[in-house]
Amino acid sequence: MADIVRPVGPVDIAVIAFDEPKFDGKVASAIAELVAAGLVRVLDVVLVNKDENGEVTLAEITDVDGDGLPDLVALQGDIPGLLSESDAGAAVEAMPNSSAVMMIAWENSWLIRTGEAIRNNGGSLVAFERIPAADLQAVLAAAD
Protein backbone atom coordinates (compact mmCIF):
# COMPACT_ATOMS: atom_id res chain seq x y z
CA MET A 1 0.00 0.00 0.00
CA ALA A 2 1.31 3.45 -0.89
CA ASP A 3 2.33 5.93 1.75
CA ILE A 4 -0.65 7.97 2.82
CA VAL A 5 -0.14 11.65 2.14
CA ARG A 6 -1.08 13.87 5.07
CA PRO A 7 -3.05 16.00 5.43
CA VAL A 8 -5.85 14.33 3.54
CA GLY A 9 -8.97 15.73 1.96
CA PRO A 10 -12.47 14.29 1.89
CA VAL A 11 -12.86 11.02 -0.04
CA ASP A 12 -15.69 10.20 -2.43
CA ILE A 13 -16.60 6.85 -3.95
CA ALA A 14 -18.66 6.57 -7.11
CA VAL A 15 -20.11 3.59 -8.93
CA ILE A 16 -20.62 4.38 -12.61
CA ALA A 17 -22.69 2.07 -14.82
CA PHE A 18 -21.96 1.52 -18.50
CA ASP A 19 -24.90 -0.19 -20.22
CA GLU A 20 -22.91 -0.65 -23.40
CA PRO A 21 -19.25 -0.27 -22.42
CA LYS A 22 -17.11 1.45 -25.02
CA PHE A 23 -13.85 2.32 -23.30
CA ASP A 24 -12.04 4.60 -25.72
CA GLY A 25 -9.72 6.29 -23.23
CA LYS A 26 -11.74 9.50 -22.87
CA VAL A 27 -12.84 8.73 -19.30
CA ALA A 28 -9.28 7.90 -18.26
CA SER A 29 -8.00 11.05 -19.96
CA ALA A 30 -10.58 13.26 -18.21
CA ILE A 31 -9.70 11.78 -14.81
CA ALA A 32 -5.96 12.11 -15.54
CA GLU A 33 -6.51 15.84 -16.21
CA LEU A 34 -8.07 16.23 -12.75
CA VAL A 35 -5.12 14.42 -11.18
CA ALA A 36 -2.57 16.50 -13.12
CA ALA A 37 -4.30 19.71 -12.03
CA GLY A 38 -4.03 18.63 -8.39
CA LEU A 39 -7.80 18.62 -7.92
CA VAL A 40 -8.12 14.94 -6.99
CA ARG A 41 -5.92 12.02 -6.02
CA VAL A 42 -7.20 8.68 -7.26
CA LEU A 43 -7.09 6.14 -4.44
CA ASP A 44 -8.49 3.06 -6.18
CA VAL A 45 -10.32 2.19 -9.39
CA VAL A 46 -11.95 -1.16 -10.14
CA LEU A 47 -13.70 -2.23 -13.31
CA VAL A 48 -16.39 -4.92 -13.12
CA ASN A 49 -17.47 -6.39 -16.44
CA LYS A 50 -20.41 -8.73 -17.00
CA ASP A 51 -20.37 -10.41 -20.40
CA GLU A 52 -23.35 -11.55 -22.48
CA ASN A 53 -23.45 -14.87 -20.58
CA GLY A 54 -23.42 -13.22 -17.16
CA GLU A 55 -19.75 -14.09 -16.50
CA VAL A 56 -18.27 -11.45 -14.20
CA THR A 57 -14.66 -10.28 -14.27
CA LEU A 58 -13.11 -7.88 -11.80
CA ALA A 59 -9.93 -5.99 -12.64
CA GLU A 60 -7.93 -3.11 -11.33
CA ILE A 61 -8.54 -0.43 -13.93
CA THR A 62 -4.86 -0.32 -14.87
CA ASP A 63 -5.14 -3.74 -16.56
CA VAL A 64 -8.35 -3.44 -18.56
CA ASP A 65 -7.66 -6.25 -21.03
CA GLY A 66 -6.38 -8.69 -18.36
CA ASP A 67 -3.02 -9.35 -20.02
CA GLY A 68 -1.04 -8.39 -16.92
CA LEU A 69 0.26 -5.16 -18.45
CA PRO A 70 -0.98 -1.79 -17.19
CA ASP A 71 -3.21 -0.16 -19.80
CA LEU A 72 -4.28 2.93 -17.89
CA VAL A 73 -1.29 3.85 -15.76
CA ALA A 74 -2.72 7.36 -15.30
CA LEU A 75 -5.54 5.85 -13.26
CA GLN A 76 -3.52 3.63 -11.00
CA GLY A 77 -4.75 4.40 -7.53
CA ASP A 78 -2.54 5.33 -4.61
CA ILE A 79 -4.31 2.80 -2.35
CA PRO A 80 -5.07 -0.27 -4.53
CA GLY A 81 -7.39 -2.68 -2.75
CA LEU A 82 -9.33 0.06 -1.00
CA LEU A 83 -12.36 -1.04 -3.01
CA SER A 84 -12.89 -4.73 -2.33
CA GLU A 85 -14.43 -7.67 -4.13
CA SER A 86 -17.39 -7.43 -1.75
CA ASP A 87 -17.89 -3.82 -2.86
CA ALA A 88 -17.88 -5.05 -6.44
CA GLY A 89 -20.26 -7.88 -5.55
CA ALA A 90 -22.88 -5.40 -4.41
CA ALA A 91 -22.63 -3.56 -7.73
CA VAL A 92 -22.76 -6.76 -9.81
CA GLU A 93 -26.18 -7.85 -8.56
CA ALA A 94 -27.99 -5.04 -10.36
CA MET A 95 -25.91 -5.23 -13.54
CA PRO A 96 -27.50 -6.57 -16.72
CA ASN A 97 -25.47 -8.83 -19.00
CA SER A 98 -23.14 -7.07 -21.47
CA SER A 99 -22.51 -4.16 -19.12
CA ALA A 100 -19.77 -2.79 -16.93
CA VAL A 101 -19.36 -0.81 -13.73
CA MET A 102 -16.43 1.38 -12.80
CA MET A 103 -15.93 1.94 -9.09
CA ILE A 104 -13.62 4.82 -8.23
CA ALA A 105 -12.46 6.25 -4.91
CA TRP A 106 -10.80 9.65 -4.95
CA GLU A 107 -9.54 12.19 -2.48
CA ASN A 108 -10.69 15.75 -3.05
CA SER A 109 -7.21 17.19 -2.72
CA TRP A 110 -8.42 20.61 -3.85
CA LEU A 111 -10.12 20.91 -0.45
CA ILE A 112 -7.15 20.09 1.79
CA ARG A 113 -5.83 23.64 2.24
CA THR A 114 -9.28 25.21 2.48
CA GLY A 115 -10.44 22.56 4.96
CA GLU A 116 -7.41 23.19 7.16
CA ALA A 117 -8.09 26.94 7.10
CA ILE A 118 -11.72 26.36 8.05
CA ARG A 119 -10.80 24.03 10.94
CA ASN A 120 -8.01 26.36 12.14
CA ASN A 121 -10.61 29.14 12.34
CA GLY A 122 -13.02 27.05 14.40
CA GLY A 123 -15.27 25.95 11.55
CA SER A 124 -16.66 22.48 10.97
CA LEU A 125 -18.79 20.90 8.28
CA VAL A 126 -22.37 20.52 9.48
CA ALA A 127 -24.12 19.59 6.21
CA PHE A 128 -23.19 18.48 2.72
CA GLU A 129 -25.32 17.62 -0.26
CA ARG A 130 -24.44 16.94 -3.87
CA ILE A 131 -26.92 17.96 -6.56
CA PRO A 132 -26.68 15.62 -9.56
CA ALA A 133 -25.84 17.38 -12.84
CA ALA A 134 -29.01 15.99 -14.47
CA ASP A 135 -31.14 17.66 -11.78
CA LEU A 136 -29.42 21.00 -12.31
CA GLN A 137 -29.76 20.67 -16.08
CA ALA A 138 -33.50 20.02 -15.66
CA VAL A 139 -33.89 23.17 -13.54
CA LEU A 140 -31.94 25.24 -16.10
CA ALA A 141 -34.01 23.80 -18.96
CA ALA A 142 -37.24 24.67 -17.14
CA ALA A 143 -35.99 28.22 -16.59
CA ASP A 144 -35.38 28.66 -20.32
N, CA and C atoms as a LAMMPS dump frame, in Angstrom:
ITEM: TIMESTEP
0
ITEM: NUMBER OF ATOMS
432
ITEM: BOX BOUNDS ff ff ff
-5.0000000000000000e+02 5.0000000000000000e+02
-5.0000000000000000e+02 5.0000000000000000e+02
-5.0000000000000000e+02 5.0000000000000000e+02
ITEM: ATOMS id mol type element x y z
1 1 1 N 0.846 -1.168 0
2 1 2 C 0 0 0
3 1 3 C 0.891 1.229 0
4 2 1 N 0.522 2.225 -0.773
5 2 2 C 1.307 3.452 -0.888
6 2 3 C 1.293 4.229 0.42
7 3 1 N 2.322 5.06 0.58
8 3 2 C 2.327 5.932 1.751
9 3 3 C 1.14 6.867 1.669
10 4 1 N 0.486 7.077 2.79
11 4 2 C -0.653 7.974 2.824
12 4 3 C -0.135 9.388 2.993
13 5 1 N -0.539 10.264 2.1
14 5 2 C -0.137 11.652 2.139
15 5 3 C -0.998 12.36 3.17
16 6 1 N -0.344 13.102 4.073
17 6 2 C -1.084 13.867 5.072
18 6 3 C -0.745 15.313 4.883
19 7 1 N -1.651 16.237 5.056
20 7 2 C -3.046 16 5.429
21 7 3 C -3.834 15.437 4.257
22 8 1 N -4.994 14.911 4.575
23 8 2 C -5.85 14.331 3.544
24 8 3 C -7.117 15.152 3.392
25 9 1 N -7.701 15.067 2.216
26 9 2 C -8.974 15.733 1.958
27 9 3 C -10.097 14.728 2.039
28 10 1 N -11.332 15.207 1.871
29 10 2 C -12.465 14.287 1.889
30 10 3 C -12.377 13.288 0.734
31 11 1 N -12.903 12.088 0.969
32 11 2 C -12.86 11.024 -0.038
33 11 3 C -14.275 10.726 -0.516
34 12 1 N -14.427 10.591 -1.816
35 12 2 C -15.692 10.201 -2.429
36 12 3 C -15.502 8.869 -3.129
37 13 1 N -16.577 8.105 -3.195
38 13 2 C -16.598 6.852 -3.948
39 13 3 C -17.796 6.917 -4.882
40 14 1 N -17.568 6.58 -6.136
41 14 2 C -18.656 6.574 -7.112
42 14 3 C -18.699 5.218 -7.807
43 15 1 N -19.897 4.786 -8.127
44 15 2 C -20.115 3.588 -8.934
45 15 3 C -20.798 4.072 -10.205
46 16 1 N -20.147 3.861 -11.339
47 16 2 C -20.623 4.375 -12.614
48 16 3 C -20.962 3.202 -13.512
49 17 1 N -22.219 3.173 -13.975
50 17 2 C -22.693 2.067 -14.82
51 17 3 C -22.5 2.406 -16.29
52 18 1 N -22.096 1.415 -17.049
53 18 2 C -21.962 1.517 -18.495
54 18 3 C -22.83 0.421 -19.105
55 19 1 N -23.994 0.802 -19.635
56 19 2 C -24.902 -0.186 -20.217
57 19 3 C -24.303 -0.86 -21.435
58 20 1 N -23.604 -0.105 -22.237
59 20 2 C -22.914 -0.653 -23.404
60 20 3 C -21.485 -0.133 -23.37
61 21 1 N -20.598 -0.806 -22.625
62 21 2 C -19.25 -0.269 -22.419
63 21 3 C -18.47 -0.085 -23.715
64 22 1 N -17.979 1.12 -23.887
65 22 2 C -17.105 1.45 -25.025
66 22 3 C -15.956 2.265 -24.462
67 23 1 N -14.958 1.619 -23.933
68 23 2 C -13.855 2.323 -23.302
69 23 3 C -12.853 2.767 -24.357
70 24 1 N -12.904 4.054 -24.684
71 24 2 C -12.04 4.596 -25.721
72 24 3 C -10.925 5.473 -25.158
73 25 1 N -10.776 5.507 -23.855
74 25 2 C -9.721 6.29 -23.234
75 25 3 C -10.137 7.682 -22.805
76 26 1 N -11.311 8.138 -23.203
77 26 2 C -11.742 9.495 -22.868
78 26 3 C -12.023 9.663 -21.379
79 27 1 N -12.579 8.649 -20.734
80 27 2 C -12.843 8.732 -19.296
81 27 3 C -11.512 8.789 -18.554
82 28 1 N -10.591 7.92 -18.91
83 28 2 C -9.276 7.899 -18.265
84 28 3 C -8.561 9.232 -18.471
85 29 1 N -8.652 9.774 -19.659
86 29 2 C -8.002 11.049 -19.958
87 29 3 C -8.599 12.189 -19.127
88 30 1 N -9.922 12.21 -18.997
89 30 2 C -10.581 13.259 -18.214
90 30 3 C -10.18 13.172 -16.738
91 31 1 N -10.105 11.958 -16.209
92 31 2 C -9.699 11.781 -14.811
93 31 3 C -8.228 12.155 -14.646
94 32 1 N -7.391 11.776 -15.597
95 32 2 C -5.963 12.105 -15.541
96 32 3 C -5.755 13.62 -15.525
97 33 1 N -6.595 14.368 -16.223
98 33 2 C -6.507 15.837 -16.206
99 33 3 C -6.785 16.38 -14.806
100 34 1 N -7.761 15.796 -14.119
101 34 2 C -8.072 16.231 -12.754
102 34 3 C -6.903 15.946 -11.816
103 35 1 N -6.27 14.788 -11.999
104 35 2 C -5.117 14.42 -11.181
105 35 3 C -3.959 15.377 -11.461
106 36 1 N -3.678 15.621 -12.737
107 36 2 C -2.568 16.496 -13.123
108 36 3 C -2.765 17.917 -12.603
109 37 1 N -4.005 18.366 -12.529
110 37 2 C -4.299 19.713 -12.035
111 37 3 C -4.251 19.794 -10.509
112 38 1 N -4.086 18.642 -9.839
113 38 2 C -4.033 18.63 -8.385
114 38 3 C -5.39 18.731 -7.719
115 39 1 N -6.454 18.504 -8.477
116 39 2 C -7.802 18.619 -7.923
117 39 3 C -8.222 17.37 -7.165
118 40 1 N -7.776 16.203 -7.642
119 40 2 C -8.12 14.939 -6.991
120 40 3 C -6.879 14.056 -6.947
121 41 1 N -6.927 13.085 -6.059
122 41 2 C -5.923 12.018 -6.016
123 41 3 C -6.714 10.73 -6.074
124 42 1 N -6.495 9.944 -7.112
125 42 2 C -7.195 8.676 -7.262
126 42 3 C -6.62 7.692 -6.25
127 43 1 N -7.509 7.111 -5.439
128 43 2 C -7.087 6.141 -4.436
129 43 3 C -7.211 4.716 -4.945
130 44 1 N -8.309 4.41 -5.638
131 44 2 C -8.493 3.063 -6.184
132 44 3 C -9.54 3.125 -7.278
133 45 1 N -9.362 2.314 -8.292
134 45 2 C -10.319 2.193 -9.387
135 45 3 C -10.448 0.713 -9.727
136 46 1 N -11.683 0.238 -9.798
137 46 2 C -11.948 -1.161 -10.136
138 46 3 C -12.986 -1.191 -11.253
139 47 1 N -12.763 -2.045 -12.214
140 47 2 C -13.7 -2.234 -13.312
141 47 3 C -14.323 -3.616 -13.173
142 48 1 N -15.649 -3.657 -13.18
143 48 2 C -16.39 -4.918 -13.12
144 48 3 C -17.104 -5.066 -14.451
145 49 1 N -16.851 -6.149 -15.136
146 49 2 C -17.469 -6.392 -16.439
147 49 3 C -18.335 -7.649 -16.362
148 50 1 N -19.523 -7.571 -16.929
149 50 2 C -20.409 -8.733 -17
150 50 3 C -20.677 -8.985 -18.481
151 51 1 N -20.22 -10.126 -18.976
152 51 2 C -20.371 -10.411 -20.404
153 51 3 C -21.791 -10.858 -20.747
154 52 1 N -22.002 -11.184 -22.002
155 52 2 C -23.35 -11.55 -22.479
156 52 3 C -23.9 -12.806 -21.819
157 53 1 N -23.012 -13.654 -21.268
158 53 2 C -23.446 -14.873 -20.58
159 53 3 C -23.571 -14.699 -19.075
160 54 1 N -23.334 -13.475 -18.589
161 54 2 C -23.42 -13.218 -17.16
162 54 3 C -22.136 -13.494 -16.411
163 55 1 N -21.055 -13.851 -17.127
164 55 2 C -19.755 -14.086 -16.501
165 55 3 C -19.168 -12.749 -16.05
166 56 1 N -18.766 -12.696 -14.786
167 56 2 C -18.268 -11.454 -14.203
168 56 3 C -16.758 -11.507 -14.071
169 57 1 N -16.102 -10.418 -14.492
170 57 2 C -14.66 -10.276 -14.274
171 57 3 C -14.428 -8.974 -13.522
172 58 1 N -13.464 -9.026 -12.627
173 58 2 C -13.106 -7.884 -11.797
174 58 3 C -11.645 -7.59 -12.051
175 59 1 N -11.322 -6.341 -12.361
176 59 2 C -9.928 -5.99 -12.637
177 59 3 C -9.62 -4.615 -12.092
178 60 1 N -8.39 -4.454 -11.615
179 60 2 C -7.933 -3.106 -11.33
180 60 3 C -7.936 -2.39 -12.67
181 61 1 N -8.342 -1.163 -12.677
182 61 2 C -8.537 -0.427 -13.928
183 61 3 C -7.26 -0.316 -14.749
184 62 1 N -6.103 -0.452 -14.131
185 62 2 C -4.857 -0.318 -14.873
186 62 3 C -4.636 -1.459 -15.859
187 63 1 N -5.311 -2.593 -15.664
188 63 2 C -5.145 -3.738 -16.563
189 63 3 C -6.508 -4.108 -17.139
190 64 1 N -7.014 -3.267 -18.022
191 64 2 C -8.353 -3.442 -18.559
192 64 3 C -8.505 -4.729 -19.35
193 65 1 N -7.509 -5.07 -20.173
194 65 2 C -7.657 -6.253 -21.026
195 65 3 C -7.197 -7.546 -20.352
196 66 1 N -6.721 -7.485 -19.107
197 66 2 C -6.378 -8.688 -18.36
198 66 3 C -5.105 -9.384 -18.791
199 67 1 N -4.24 -8.701 -19.556
200 67 2 C -3.021 -9.352 -20.021
201 67 3 C -1.847 -9.199 -19.053
202 68 1 N -2.094 -8.577 -17.904
203 68 2 C -1.041 -8.394 -16.917
204 68 3 C -0.217 -7.136 -17.109
205 69 1 N -0.463 -6.407 -18.186
206 69 2 C 0.259 -5.158 -18.448
207 69 3 C -0.655 -3.976 -18.159
208 70 1 N -0.123 -2.939 -17.504
209 70 2 C -0.981 -1.79 -17.19
210 70 3 C -1.386 -1.025 -18.444
211 71 1 N -2.695 -0.881 -18.645
212 71 2 C -3.214 -0.161 -19.803
213 71 3 C -3.469 1.311 -19.476
214 72 1 N -3.902 1.575 -18.268
215 72 2 C -4.279 2.934 -17.885
216 72 3 C -3.468 3.358 -16.671
217 73 1 N -2.171 3.512 -16.858
218 73 2 C -1.292 3.855 -15.756
219 73 3 C -1.722 5.151 -15.082
220 74 1 N -2.291 6.069 -15.859
221 74 2 C -2.718 7.355 -15.301
222 74 3 C -3.773 7.185 -14.223
223 75 1 N -4.487 6.068 -14.248
224 75 2 C -5.537 5.854 -13.263
225 75 3 C -5.157 4.887 -12.163
226 76 1 N -3.912 4.525 -12.08
227 76 2 C -3.519 3.627 -11.005
228 76 3 C -3.697 4.355 -9.681
229 77 1 N -4.463 3.763 -8.8
230 77 2 C -4.754 4.404 -7.53
231 77 3 C -3.593 4.341 -6.555
232 78 1 N -3.58 5.289 -5.633
233 78 2 C -2.538 5.325 -4.615
234 78 3 C -2.778 4.309 -3.504
235 79 1 N -4.008 3.8 -3.373
236 79 2 C -4.31 2.797 -2.345
237 79 3 C -5.069 1.637 -3.011
238 80 1 N -4.391 0.857 -3.894
239 80 2 C -5.066 -0.272 -4.526
240 80 3 C -5.598 -1.231 -3.468
241 81 1 N -6.778 -1.767 -3.703
242 81 2 C -7.388 -2.682 -2.754
243 81 3 C -8.335 -1.995 -1.79
244 82 1 N -8.393 -0.663 -1.85
245 82 2 C -9.333 0.064 -0.997
246 82 3 C -10.761 -0.375 -1.309
247 83 1 N -11.058 -0.507 -2.587
248 83 2 C -12.356 -1.039 -3.014
249 83 3 C -12.209 -2.548 -3.122
250 84 1 N -13.06 -3.286 -2.439
251 84 2 C -12.894 -4.735 -2.329
252 84 3 C -13.803 -5.499 -3.286
253 85 1 N -13.565 -6.809 -3.331
254 85 2 C -14.431 -7.673 -4.128
255 85 3 C -15.847 -7.663 -3.585
256 86 1 N -16.024 -7.501 -2.285
257 86 2 C -17.388 -7.434 -1.746
258 86 3 C -18.082 -6.144 -2.18
259 87 1 N -17.315 -5.053 -2.309
260 87 2 C -17.887 -3.815 -2.858
261 87 3 C -18.364 -4.066 -4.286
262 88 1 N -17.533 -4.741 -5.057
263 88 2 C -17.879 -5.054 -6.439
264 88 3 C -19.084 -5.982 -6.5
265 89 1 N -19.144 -6.93 -5.576
266 89 2 C -20.259 -7.883 -5.551
267 89 3 C -21.593 -7.194 -5.395
268 90 1 N -21.634 -6.145 -4.583
269 90 2 C -22.879 -5.401 -4.408
270 90 3 C -23.29 -4.718 -5.708
271 91 1 N -22.325 -4.23 -6.466
272 91 2 C -22.627 -3.561 -7.73
273 91 3 C -23.071 -4.556 -8.802
274 92 1 N -22.495 -5.761 -8.782
275 92 2 C -22.758 -6.76 -9.814
276 92 3 C -24.217 -7.224 -9.818
277 93 1 N -24.822 -7.315 -8.649
278 93 2 C -26.178 -7.851 -8.558
279 93 3 C -27.177 -7.126 -9.456
280 94 1 N -27.038 -5.818 -9.57
281 94 2 C -27.993 -5.039 -10.362
282 94 3 C -27.576 -4.886 -11.821
283 95 1 N -26.417 -5.415 -12.183
284 95 2 C -25.913 -5.232 -13.545
285 95 3 C -26.583 -6.186 -14.532
286 96 1 N -27.035 -5.661 -15.679
287 96 2 C -27.502 -6.567 -16.724
288 96 3 C -26.299 -7.184 -17.446
289 97 1 N -26.533 -8.25 -18.187
290 97 2 C -25.467 -8.832 -18.998
291 97 3 C -24.993 -7.799 -20.013
292 98 1 N -23.771 -7.965 -20.485
293 98 2 C -23.144 -7.074 -21.466
294 98 3 C -23.046 -5.638 -20.952
295 99 1 N -22.673 -5.486 -19.692
296 99 2 C -22.512 -4.156 -19.122
297 99 3 C -21.251 -4.121 -18.27
298 100 1 N -20.943 -2.942 -17.786
299 100 2 C -19.767 -2.788 -16.931
300 100 3 C -20.052 -1.725 -15.871
301 101 1 N -19.293 -1.803 -14.795
302 101 2 C -19.36 -0.809 -13.733
303 101 3 C -17.934 -0.411 -13.391
304 102 1 N -17.718 0.887 -13.285
305 102 2 C -16.434 1.384 -12.805
306 102 3 C -16.664 1.926 -11.4
307 103 1 N -15.888 1.43 -10.461
308 103 2 C -15.932 1.944 -9.093
309 103 3 C -14.651 2.737 -8.894
310 104 1 N -14.786 3.966 -8.412
311 104 2 C -13.617 4.817 -8.229
312 104 3 C -13.699 5.523 -6.88
313 105 1 N -12.579 5.518 -6.179
314 105 2 C -12.46 6.247 -4.912
315 105 3 C -11.407 7.323 -5.131
316 106 1 N -11.749 8.56 -4.786
317 106 2 C -10.799 9.645 -4.948
318 106 3 C -10.832 10.593 -3.755
319 107 1 N -9.68 11.172 -3.514
320 107 2 C -9.541 12.189 -2.479
321 107 3 C -9.718 13.546 -3.153
322 108 1 N -10.496 14.395 -2.544
323 108 2 C -10.69 15.75 -3.053
324 108 3 C -9.546 16.63 -2.543
325 109 1 N -8.397 16.493 -3.186
326 109 2 C -7.205 17.189 -2.72
327 109 3 C -7.32 18.701 -2.853
328 110 1 N -8.206 19.171 -3.712
329 110 2 C -8.421 20.607 -3.854
330 110 3 C -8.937 21.218 -2.551
331 111 1 N -9.512 20.402 -1.668
332 111 2 C -10.125 20.907 -0.447
333 111 3 C -9.204 20.825 0.778
334 112 1 N -8.025 20.273 0.632
335 112 2 C -7.15 20.091 1.792
336 112 3 C -6.812 21.427 2.439
337 113 1 N -6.269 22.351 1.682
338 113 2 C -5.832 23.638 2.238
339 113 3 C -7.011 24.435 2.78
340 114 1 N -8.097 24.472 2.025
341 114 2 C -9.279 25.209 2.48
342 114 3 C -9.861 24.584 3.734
343 115 1 N -9.922 23.25 3.778
344 115 2 C -10.442 22.557 4.956
345 115 3 C -9.617 22.847 6.193
346 116 1 N -8.281 22.855 6.027
347 116 2 C -7.414 23.186 7.159
348 116 3 C -7.679 24.605 7.656
349 117 1 N -7.828 25.54 6.72
350 117 2 C -8.093 26.937 7.101
351 117 3 C -9.415 27.052 7.852
352 118 1 N -10.418 26.335 7.389
353 118 2 C -11.725 26.361 8.054
354 118 3 C -11.601 25.813 9.474
355 119 1 N -10.961 24.635 9.606
356 119 2 C -10.796 24.028 10.936
357 119 3 C -9.959 24.905 11.861
358 120 1 N -8.889 25.502 11.325
359 120 2 C -8.014 26.361 12.136
360 120 3 C -8.727 27.633 12.596
361 121 1 N -9.823 27.967 11.95
362 121 2 C -10.606 29.14 12.337
363 121 3 C -11.878 28.743 13.08
364 122 1 N -11.907 27.501 13.574
365 122 2 C -13.017 27.054 14.405
366 122 3 C -14.227 26.549 13.648
367 123 1 N -14.128 26.419 12.343
368 123 2 C -15.27 25.952 11.552
369 123 3 C -15.313 24.444 11.452
370 124 1 N -16.503 23.917 11.199
371 124 2 C -16.659 22.485 10.974
372 124 3 C -17.828 22.268 10.022
373 125 1 N -17.736 21.24 9.243
374 125 2 C -18.785 20.896 8.284
375 125 3 C -20.001 20.366 9.027
376 126 1 N -21.152 20.978 8.804
377 126 2 C -22.366 20.525 9.478
378 126 3 C -23.386 19.946 8.506
379 127 1 N -23.215 20.174 7.213
380 127 2 C -24.117 19.594 6.214
381 127 3 C -23.397 19.576 4.872
382 128 1 N -23.748 18.6 4.06
383 128 2 C -23.192 18.484 2.719
384 128 3 C -24.199 17.771 1.855
385 129 1 N -24.428 18.283 0.679
386 129 2 C -25.324 17.617 -0.264
387 129 3 C -24.805 17.852 -1.667
388 130 1 N -24.851 16.822 -2.48
389 130 2 C -24.443 16.94 -3.873
390 130 3 C -25.706 16.932 -4.725
391 131 1 N -25.804 17.892 -5.624
392 131 2 C -26.924 17.961 -6.556
393 131 3 C -26.455 17.338 -7.862
394 132 1 N -27.088 16.257 -8.307
395 132 2 C -26.675 15.625 -9.56
396 132 3 C -26.796 16.597 -10.745
397 133 1 N -25.858 16.496 -11.669
398 133 2 C -25.844 17.376 -12.839
399 133 3 C -27.153 17.312 -13.617
400 134 1 N -27.744 16.128 -13.728
401 134 2 C -29.006 15.987 -14.468
402 134 3 C -30.118 16.806 -13.815
403 135 1 N -30.133 16.863 -12.474
404 135 2 C -31.145 17.663 -11.777
405 135 3 C -30.946 19.145 -12.064
406 136 1 N -29.71 19.608 -12.032
407 136 2 C -29.418 21.005 -12.312
408 136 3 C -29.764 21.348 -13.759
409 137 1 N -29.433 20.443 -14.676
410 137 2 C -29.764 20.673 -16.083
411 137 3 C -31.272 20.774 -16.277
412 138 1 N -32.04 19.969 -15.552
413 138 2 C -33.496 20.021 -15.659
414 138 3 C -34.033 21.366 -15.153
415 139 1 N -33.471 21.877 -14.067
416 139 2 C -33.894 23.173 -13.539
417 139 3 C -33.548 24.275 -14.543
418 140 1 N -32.349 24.233 -15.105
419 140 2 C -31.943 25.235 -16.095
420 140 3 C -32.815 25.173 -17.348
421 141 1 N -33.144 23.961 -17.779
422 141 2 C -34.006 23.801 -18.962
423 141 3 C -35.401 24.358 -18.704
424 142 1 N -35.907 24.15 -17.494
425 142 2 C -37.243 24.666 -17.139
426 142 3 C -37.233 26.192 -17.071
427 143 1 N -36.094 26.768 -16.685
428 143 2 C -35.994 28.222 -16.592
429 143 3 C -35.919 28.871 -17.961
430 144 1 N -35.468 28.114 -18.963
431 144 2 C -35.376 28.665 -20.325
432 144 3 C -36.717 28.79 -20.889
